[in-house]
Amino acid sequence: MLAAGLCFAAEAHADSQVKPRVYRLSPVNQWGIELTARYWNPILSYVSVRSGVTLELKIGRTSADTTALVLVNEVEFVFSNHLFSPERERLGWKVFGRRQTPPIYSQIVTLASSHVLKLEDLANQPVGFPGPEALVAYKFSYAQLLQRNVPVSVVFGSNMDGAFAQLVLGKVKAVGANSQLAEAWSQRERQPLRVLWQSPPLHDLALMAQSGIPVKDVQAVAAAFLGMLKDPEGRQVLASVSDLVKLPSAAGFVASDGSEYDAYRKFHATAPAQLR
């Protein structure tokens, strides 16, 4: 089952009689569908108006569902880190920007009140993850458990909030997490967490465009995203949606050529075979 955000019409040029093409953007499911839509729809509304290129939100029920949409060319733009494996890079997606936030980390966390104090305490226990496509929260963290020979029962929660819900309910003993999302969840739910393991720093997710989109449309969309922090209205949109999900208020977008994601590419080259 797919959920689509609202479609926001771009301001048309007065002398234009041609209805602009609608492009779809799919962000990975970092939160539940409702919260994801509440974060992205105001951003896409702003970008549509500023760029003159109409964007709408398209997401699947889970992160894996959303990535499946991307892999069969159901969307034209993505906000993702799921496309840096050798096979997927051959699909031709091009990075044009990234969200500018403090470094993110792959983590394995548990509630601060838990009796679990170290990774070895998780042996033969259920551990929650957002889903099989979650690179930072699942693949990086599960690879660490495999490398340390700590066997666990993998439990997927559809998204990060779903995984944390299982932790609170006692259905899992720990959660593989993206530090940015873990910190935001902890603030929203007022639940302190204990970090059992943390990766080296990583860059936040990338804005990417499908290779077949007209260059002028990609440039217009990129300019609108990258200009948000310089525009009072854009800053207001970012401040509002960032507060909603507990991101820094200046979590706007900056230009990128994709070189910042070499750590992701290196992971795919060196990770256990089942996670590549």
C-alpha positions as CSV (number, residue, x, y, z in Angstrom):
1,M,0.0,0.0,0.0
2,L,1.5,3.3,-1.0
3,A,0.9,6.7,0.5
4,A,1.4,9.8,-1.5
5,G,1.8,13.3,-0.2
6,L,-0.1,16.3,-1.5
7,C,0.8,17.5,-4.9
8,F,1.7,21.2,-5.0
9,A,1.3,23.1,-8.2
10,A,4.2,25.3,-9.3
11,E,3.7,29.0,-10.2
12,A,3.3,29.0,-13.9
13,H,4.8,31.6,-16.2
14,A,2.1,34.0,-17.4
15,D,2.9,33.3,-21.0
16,S,3.1,29.5,-20.7
17,Q,0.2,27.3,-21.8
18,V,1.9,24.0,-21.0
19,K,1.1,22.3,-17.7
20,P,4.4,21.4,-16.0
21,R,5.2,17.8,-15.6
22,V,4.8,16.4,-12.1
23,Y,7.9,14.7,-10.6
24,R,7.8,12.4,-7.6
25,L,10.3,12.5,-4.7
26,S,10.7,9.5,-2.4
27,P,12.6,10.0,0.9
28,V,13.6,6.9,2.9
29,N,11.1,6.2,5.7
30,Q,12.9,7.7,8.6
31,W,9.6,8.1,10.5
32,G,6.1,6.8,10.2
33,I,4.2,7.8,7.1
34,E,2.2,10.6,8.7
35,L,5.3,12.3,10.3
36,T,7.2,11.8,7.0
37,A,4.5,13.6,5.1
38,R,4.3,16.4,7.7
39,Y,8.0,16.9,7.3
40,W,8.3,16.7,3.5
41,N,5.1,18.2,2.2
42,P,5.9,21.8,3.3
43,I,9.4,21.5,1.8
44,L,8.1,20.2,-1.5
45,S,5.5,22.9,-1.6
46,Y,8.2,25.5,-1.2
47,V,10.5,23.9,-3.8
48,S,7.7,23.5,-6.3
49,V,6.8,27.2,-6.1
50,R,10.4,28.4,-6.2
51,S,11.6,26.1,-9.0
52,G,8.5,26.1,-11.2
53,V,8.8,22.3,-11.2
54,T,6.0,20.5,-9.6
55,L,7.1,17.9,-7.0
56,E,4.9,15.5,-5.0
57,L,5.8,13.1,-2.2
58,K,5.6,9.3,-2.9
59,I,6.5,6.8,-0.2
60,G,5.9,3.2,0.5
61,R,4.6,1.6,3.7
62,T,8.1,0.7,4.7
63,S,11.6,1.8,3.8
64,A,12.1,-1.3,1.7
65,D,8.8,-0.6,-0.1
66,T,10.0,3.0,-0.9
67,T,13.4,1.8,-2.1
68,A,11.6,-0.8,-4.3
69,L,9.7,2.2,-5.9
70,V,13.0,3.8,-6.7
71,L,14.6,0.7,-8.2
72,V,11.7,0.3,-10.7
73,N,11.8,3.9,-11.7
74,E,8.5,4.9,-10.1
75,V,10.0,8.2,-8.9
76,E,12.4,10.9,-10.3
77,F,14.0,12.3,-7.2
78,V,15.1,10.6,-3.9
79,F,16.4,11.5,-0.5
80,S,18.4,8.4,0.3
81,N,21.6,6.6,1.1
82,H,20.4,3.3,-0.4
83,L,21.9,3.8,-3.9
84,F,25.7,3.7,-3.2
85,S,26.2,0.0,-3.8
86,P,28.1,-0.9,-7.1
87,E,25.0,-2.4,-8.6
88,R,22.7,0.6,-7.8
89,E,25.3,3.2,-8.8
90,R,25.1,1.7,-12.3
91,L,21.4,2.8,-12.4
92,G,22.7,6.4,-12.9
93,W,21.2,8.4,-10.0
94,K,23.1,11.6,-9.6
95,V,23.7,13.4,-6.2
96,F,23.1,17.1,-6.3
97,G,22.7,17.9,-2.6
98,R,22.6,16.7,0.9
99,R,21.0,17.7,4.2
100,Q,23.4,19.7,6.2
101,T,23.3,18.4,9.8
102,P,25.9,17.4,12.3
103,P,27.5,14.0,11.5
104,I,25.3,11.0,11.9
105,Y,26.4,7.6,13.3
106,S,25.2,4.1,13.2
107,Q,24.4,3.0,16.7
108,I,23.2,0.1,18.8
109,V,21.2,1.5,21.7
110,T,18.9,0.4,24.5
111,L,16.9,2.2,27.1
112,A,19.0,3.8,29.9
113,S,17.1,1.7,32.4
114,S,18.0,-1.6,30.7
115,H,20.2,-4.2,32.3
116,V,22.0,-4.5,28.9
117,L,25.3,-2.8,29.4
118,K,27.4,-4.1,26.4
119,L,27.0,-5.7,23.1
120,E,27.8,-9.2,24.4
121,D,24.7,-9.0,26.6
122,L,22.6,-9.1,23.4
123,A,23.8,-12.6,22.5
124,N,20.8,-14.8,21.4
125,Q,18.4,-11.9,22.2
126,P,15.9,-10.1,19.9
127,V,17.3,-6.8,18.5
128,G,15.1,-4.4,16.5
129,F,16.0,-2.6,13.3
130,P,13.9,-0.3,11.0
131,G,14.1,-2.6,8.0
132,P,16.4,-4.5,5.6
133,E,17.1,-1.5,3.5
134,A,18.1,0.8,6.4
135,L,21.8,1.3,5.6
136,V,23.0,3.2,8.7
137,A,20.5,1.8,11.3
138,Y,20.5,-1.8,10.1
139,K,23.3,-2.8,7.8
140,F,26.1,-0.9,9.6
141,S,24.9,-1.9,13.1
142,Y,24.1,-5.5,12.2
143,A,27.5,-5.9,10.5
144,Q,29.1,-4.9,13.8
145,L,27.2,-7.7,15.6
146,L,28.3,-10.2,13.0
147,Q,31.9,-9.1,13.2
148,R,31.9,-9.5,16.9
149,N,30.2,-12.9,16.7
150,V,27.2,-11.7,18.8
151,P,24.2,-13.8,17.4
152,V,20.9,-12.0,17.7
153,S,17.3,-12.5,16.4
154,V,16.6,-9.7,13.9
155,V,13.2,-8.0,14.3
156,F,12.2,-5.4,11.7
157,G,9.9,-2.5,12.8
158,S,9.1,-0.9,9.4
159,N,10.8,2.3,10.4
160,M,12.9,3.8,13.2
161,D,9.9,4.7,15.3
162,G,8.5,1.2,14.9
163,A,11.7,-0.3,16.1
164,F,11.8,2.0,19.2
165,A,8.2,1.1,19.9
166,Q,9.2,-2.6,20.1
167,L,12.0,-1.6,22.5
168,V,9.6,0.2,24.8
169,L,7.2,-2.7,24.8
170,G,10.1,-5.1,25.7
171,K,9.8,-7.1,22.5
172,V,13.5,-6.4,21.7
173,K,16.5,-5.8,24.0
174,A,18.2,-3.1,21.8
175,V,17.8,-1.3,18.6
176,G,20.1,-0.6,15.6
177,A,19.7,3.1,15.0
178,N,20.6,6.2,13.1
179,S,22.0,8.5,15.8
180,Q,20.1,11.5,14.5
181,L,16.8,9.7,14.6
182,A,17.6,8.1,18.0
183,E,18.3,11.4,19.6
184,A,15.2,13.0,18.1
185,W,13.0,10.0,19.3
186,S,14.5,10.3,22.8
187,Q,13.6,14.0,22.9
188,R,10.1,13.5,21.6
189,E,9.3,10.6,23.9
190,R,11.4,11.7,26.8
191,Q,13.1,8.3,27.0
192,P,16.8,8.4,27.7
193,L,19.0,5.9,25.8
194,R,22.2,4.1,26.4
195,V,24.6,3.8,23.5
196,L,26.2,0.3,23.3
197,W,28.2,0.9,20.1
198,Q,28.7,3.8,17.6
199,S,30.3,3.9,14.2
200,P,32.6,6.6,12.8
201,P,30.9,9.7,11.6
202,L,28.8,9.7,8.4
203,H,27.1,12.3,6.2
204,D,23.4,12.7,6.3
205,L,21.2,11.5,3.4
206,A,21.6,12.7,-0.2
207,L,19.3,14.4,-2.6
208,M,19.5,12.6,-6.0
209,A,17.9,12.8,-9.4
210,Q,17.2,10.2,-12.0
211,S,19.5,10.4,-15.0
212,G,16.8,10.9,-17.6
213,I,15.3,14.1,-16.2
214,P,15.9,17.3,-18.2
215,V,19.0,19.2,-16.9
216,K,17.1,22.4,-16.6
217,D,14.5,20.8,-14.3
218,V,17.2,19.2,-12.1
219,Q,19.0,22.6,-11.9
220,A,15.8,24.4,-11.0
221,V,14.9,21.9,-8.2
222,A,18.5,21.9,-6.9
223,A,18.6,25.7,-6.8
224,A,15.3,25.8,-4.8
225,F,16.5,23.2,-2.3
226,L,19.9,24.8,-1.9
227,G,18.4,28.3,-1.6
228,M,16.1,27.5,1.3
229,L,18.5,28.6,4.0
230,K,19.2,32.0,2.3
231,D,15.5,32.8,1.9
232,P,13.4,34.0,4.9
233,E,10.4,31.9,3.8
234,G,12.6,28.9,3.2
235,R,14.2,29.2,6.6
236,Q,10.8,29.5,8.2
237,V,9.7,26.2,6.5
238,L,12.9,24.5,7.6
239,A,12.6,25.7,11.2
240,S,9.0,24.5,11.4
241,V,9.5,21.0,10.0
242,S,12.8,20.5,11.8
243,D,11.1,21.3,15.1
244,L,8.5,18.7,14.3
245,V,11.0,15.9,14.0
246,K,13.6,17.4,16.4
247,L,16.3,18.2,13.9
248,P,18.5,21.3,14.2
249,S,16.7,24.4,13.0
250,A,19.3,25.0,10.4
251,A,19.0,21.6,8.9
252,G,18.8,22.9,5.3
253,F,20.4,21.5,2.1
254,V,23.8,22.1,0.6
255,A,25.4,21.2,-2.7
256,S,27.1,17.8,-3.1
257,D,28.8,15.9,-5.9
258,G,28.4,12.6,-4.1
259,S,32.0,12.3,-3.0
260,E,31.0,12.7,0.7
261,Y,29.5,9.2,0.5
262,D,32.6,7.2,0.0
263,A,32.2,5.7,3.5
264,Y,28.9,4.2,2.3
265,R,30.6,2.9,-0.9
266,K,33.5,1.4,1.2
267,F,30.9,-0.3,3.4
268,H,29.4,-2.1,0.4
269,A,32.8,-3.2,-0.6
270,T,33.8,-4.7,2.8
271,A,30.6,-5.6,4.6
272,P,29.5,-9.2,5.2
273,A,28.2,-10.6,1.9
274,Q,24.6,-10.9,3.2
275,L,24.5,-7.1,3.8
276,R,26.0,-5.8,0.6
